[in-house]
Amino acid sequence: MKLQKRSVALVLGAVLAVSAGALFAQASGLTRTLVGKADVSVPGREAVVARVDVAPGAKAGRHTHPGDEISYVLEGEATLLIDGQPPRQVKAGESFVIPAGVVHDAHNTTNAPIKLVGVYVVEKGKPLASPAP
């Protein structure tokens, strides 16, 4: 019975996380599609793997993550804006790392979407992304 309750809780948590991501995405032109999630060797943390798309001409919106983001650009290019760093162009075949809690944004100023794989090593139970001023 405990296993069944835990499974239901995990499914509900996943649905809420995806729903929250979808709401965040609708406001900004950014969508995250959850690909996988698993515990890591650091207690209280988990790895979340997502496909991330930023629509042509869209901005991801300033936000943070409750852990590190490691991303690889599959297609397209965008301007990556990380607080405290100069703007950086990222394009297909490149990767970047954003430390936990650092405010960042991505602007797609092209006519094609940017597609990337994001790996987030984050605190369990916290939203994957939170808007920042």
Backbone hydrogen bonds in HBPLUS format (Angstrom, degrees):
<---DONOR---> <-ACCEPTOR-->    atom                        ^
c    i                          cat <-CA-CA->   ^        H-A-AA   ^      H-
h    n   atom  resd res      DA  || num        DHA   H-A  angle D-A-AA Bond
n    s   type  num  typ     dist DA aas  dist angle  dist       angle   num
A0005-LYS N   A0001-MET O   3.01 MM   4  6.34 160.2  2.05 153.6 158.2     1
A0006-ARG N   A0002-LYS O   2.90 MM   4  6.11 156.8  1.96 149.6 156.5     2
A0007-SER N   A0003-LEU O   2.89 MM   4  6.11 154.3  1.96 146.6 153.6     3
A0008-VAL N   A0004-GLN O   3.00 MM   4  6.27 159.4  2.04 149.7 154.8     4
A0009-ALA N   A0005-LYS O   2.93 MM   4  6.15 159.7  1.97 147.3 153.2     5
A0010-LEU N   A0006-ARG O   2.86 MM   4  6.11 156.8  1.91 150.1 156.4     6
A0011-VAL N   A0007-SER O   2.95 MM   4  6.17 161.0  1.99 150.4 155.2     7
A0012-LEU N   A0008-VAL O   2.91 MM   4  6.13 167.0  1.93 154.2 157.8     8
A0013-GLY N   A0009-ALA O   2.86 MM   4  6.01 156.5  1.91 146.7 153.8     9
A0014-ALA N   A0010-LEU O   2.92 MM   4  6.14 156.4  1.98 147.6 153.7    10
A0015-VAL N   A0011-VAL O   2.94 MM   4  6.21 159.2  1.98 152.4 158.0    11
A0016-LEU N   A0012-LEU O   2.91 MM   4  6.15 162.4  1.94 151.8 156.4    12
A0017-ALA N   A0013-GLY O   2.89 MM   4  6.09 157.7  1.94 147.9 154.5    13
A0018-VAL N   A0014-ALA O   2.92 MM   4  6.13 162.6  1.95 151.4 155.7    14
A0019-SER N   A0015-VAL O   2.84 MM   4  6.00 160.3  1.88 148.9 155.2    15
A0020-ALA N   A0016-LEU O   2.83 MM   4  6.00 161.2  1.86 150.6 155.4    16
A0021-GLY N   A0017-ALA O   2.97 MM   4  6.16 156.6  2.02 143.9 150.6    17
A0022-ALA N   A0018-VAL O   2.82 MM   4  6.08 150.2  1.91 147.5 156.2    18
A0023-LEU N   A0019-SER O   2.90 MM   4  6.20 157.8  1.95 152.8 158.1    19
A0024-PHE N   A0020-ALA O   2.98 MM   4  6.18 163.0  2.01 150.3 154.8    20
A0025-ALA N   A0021-GLY O   2.82 MM   4  5.95 149.7  1.91 141.6 151.0    21
A0026-GLN N   A0022-ALA O   2.90 MM   4  6.10 156.0  1.96 151.8 156.7    22
A0028-SER N   A0025-ALA O   3.02 MM   3  5.34 142.9  2.16 106.8 117.5    23
A0029-GLY N   A0025-ALA O   2.97 MM   4  5.69 143.9  2.10 171.1 168.9    24
A0055-ALA N   A0029-GLY O   2.98 MM  26  5.43 166.6  2.00 156.6 159.4    25
A0031-THR N   A0053-ASP O   2.87 MM  22  5.28 157.2  1.92 150.6 157.9    26
A0053-ASP N   A0031-THR O   2.92 MM  22  5.28 158.7  1.96 151.6 158.2    27
A0033-THR N   A0051-ARG O   2.78 MM  18  5.04 160.9  1.82 149.1 155.9    28
A0051-ARG N   A0033-THR O   2.89 MM  18  5.04 160.9  1.93 144.4 146.2    29
A0035-VAL N   A0049-VAL O   2.76 MM  14  5.39 165.7  1.78 151.0 151.3    30
A0036-GLY N   A0049-VAL O   3.17 MM  13  5.06 154.5  2.24 137.8 136.5    31
A0049-VAL N   A0036-GLY O   2.82 MM  13  5.06 172.0  1.83 144.5 147.0    32
A0038-ALA N   A0047-ALA O   2.99 MM   9  5.41 152.1  2.06 147.8 156.1    33
A0047-ALA N   A0038-ALA O   2.77 MM   9  5.41 164.5  1.79 170.5 170.0    34
A0045-ARG N   A0042-VAL O   3.13 MM   3  5.66 148.2  2.24 144.7 142.4    35
A0124-LYS N   A0044-GLY O   2.94 MM  80  5.72 167.9  1.96 143.8 145.4    36
A0046-GLU N   A0122-VAL O   2.88 MM  76  5.56 148.7  1.97 152.9 163.2    37
A0122-VAL N   A0046-GLU O   2.89 MM  76  5.56 144.9  2.01 168.8 163.8    38
A0048-VAL N   A0120-TYR O   2.76 MM  72  5.06 153.7  1.83 145.4 154.6    39
A0120-TYR N   A0048-VAL O   2.80 MM  72  5.06 166.5  1.82 151.2 155.9    40
A0050-ALA N   A0118-GLY O   2.86 MM  68  5.22 160.5  1.90 154.6 160.5    41
A0118-GLY N   A0050-ALA O   2.81 MM  68  5.22 168.0  1.83 159.8 163.0    42
A0052-VAL N   A0116-LEU O   2.79 MM  64  5.20 174.8  1.79 157.6 159.0    43
A0116-LEU N   A0052-VAL O   2.84 MM  64  5.20 160.0  1.88 153.2 158.8    44
A0054-VAL N   A0114-ILE O   2.97 MM  60  5.32 156.2  2.03 149.1 156.3    45
A0114-ILE N   A0054-VAL O   3.05 MM  60  5.32 159.9  2.09 146.8 152.2    46
A0058-ALA N   A0055-ALA O   3.05 MM   3  5.29 160.4  2.09 133.1 132.3    47
A0057-GLY N   A0108-ASN O   2.86 MM  51  5.11 115.0  2.29 128.5 145.9    48
A0108-ASN N   A0058-ALA O   2.84 MM  50  5.43 174.4  1.85 179.0 177.3    49
A0060-ALA N   A0106-ALA O   2.78 MM  46  5.21 163.7  1.80 156.8 162.5    50
A0132-ALA N   A0062-ARG O   2.89 MM  70  5.24 156.6  1.95 128.4 124.0    51
A0063-HIS N   A0104-HIS O   2.98 MM  41  5.69 151.8  2.06 152.6 161.0    52
A0104-HIS N   A0063-HIS O   3.03 MM  41  5.69 155.2  2.10 152.4 159.6    53
A0064-THR N   A0130-SER O   2.94 MM  66  5.43 147.8  2.04 146.4 156.6    54
A0130-SER N   A0064-THR O   3.02 MM  66  5.43 152.6  2.10 142.9 149.5    55
A0101-GLY N   A0065-HIS O   2.98 MM  36  5.54 159.1  2.02 161.3 167.5    56
A0123-GLU N   A0066-PRO O   3.08 MM  57  5.82 150.0  2.17 137.0 142.2    57
A0121-VAL N   A0068-ASP O   2.96 MM  53  5.37 154.0  2.03 149.9 157.7    58
A0069-GLU N   A0098-ILE O   2.91 MM  29  5.09 166.8  1.93 151.1 155.6    59
A0098-ILE N   A0069-GLU O   2.86 MM  29  5.09 160.1  1.90 146.1 152.4    60
A0070-ILE N   A0119-VAL O   2.77 MM  49  5.10 158.0  1.82 151.5 159.0    61
A0119-VAL N   A0070-ILE O   2.76 MM  49  5.10 159.3  1.80 146.4 153.8    62
A0071-SER N   A0096-PHE O   2.94 MM  25  5.49 169.3  1.95 164.0 167.4    63
A0096-PHE N   A0071-SER O   2.98 MM  25  5.49 148.2  2.09 145.7 152.3    64
A0072-TYR N   A0117-VAL O   2.93 MM  45  5.31 153.2  2.00 147.1 155.8    65
A0117-VAL N   A0072-TYR O   2.90 MM  45  5.31 156.4  1.95 152.0 157.0    66
A0073-VAL N   A0094-GLU O   2.85 MM  21  5.60 172.9  1.86 174.3 176.8    67
A0093-GLY N   A0073-VAL O   2.91 MM  20  5.67 166.9  1.93 154.2 149.7    68
A0074-LEU N   A0115-LYS O   2.71 MM  41  5.42 145.6  1.82 140.9 152.1    69
A0075-GLU N   A0115-LYS O   3.09 MM  40  5.06 158.9  2.14 137.9 141.2    70
A0115-LYS N   A0075-GLU O   2.95 MM  40  5.06 159.1  1.99 133.2 138.8    71
A0092-ALA N   A0076-GLY O   3.00 MM  16  5.62 127.1  2.28 157.8 170.8    72
A0078-ALA N   A0090-VAL O   2.95 MM  12  5.59 150.2  2.04 153.2 162.7    73
A0090-VAL N   A0078-ALA O   2.92 MM  12  5.59 164.8  1.94 164.2 169.1    74
A0079-THR N   A0107-HIS O   2.86 MM  28  5.11 166.5  1.88 149.3 151.0    75
A0107-HIS N   A0079-THR O   2.87 MM  28  5.11 159.1  1.91 145.3 151.8    76
A0080-LEU N   A0088-ARG O   2.66 MM   8  5.11 176.0  1.66 161.3 159.9    77
A0088-ARG N   A0080-LEU O   3.00 MM   8  5.11 157.5  2.05 143.8 150.7    78
A0081-LEU N   A0105-ASP O   2.83 MM  24  5.06 176.6  1.83 150.5 151.4    79
A0105-ASP N   A0081-LEU O   2.82 MM  24  5.06 138.0  1.99 140.8 152.8    80
A0085-GLN N   A0082-ILE O   2.94 MM   3  5.56 149.1  2.04 150.9 150.3    81
A0083-ASP N   A0103-VAL O   2.98 MM  20  5.68 173.8  1.99 162.6 164.6    82
A0094-GLU N   A0091-LYS O   3.00 MM   3  5.81 146.6  2.11 152.1 155.9    83
A0102-VAL N   A0099-PRO O   3.29 MM   3  5.87 165.4  2.32 135.8 136.1    84
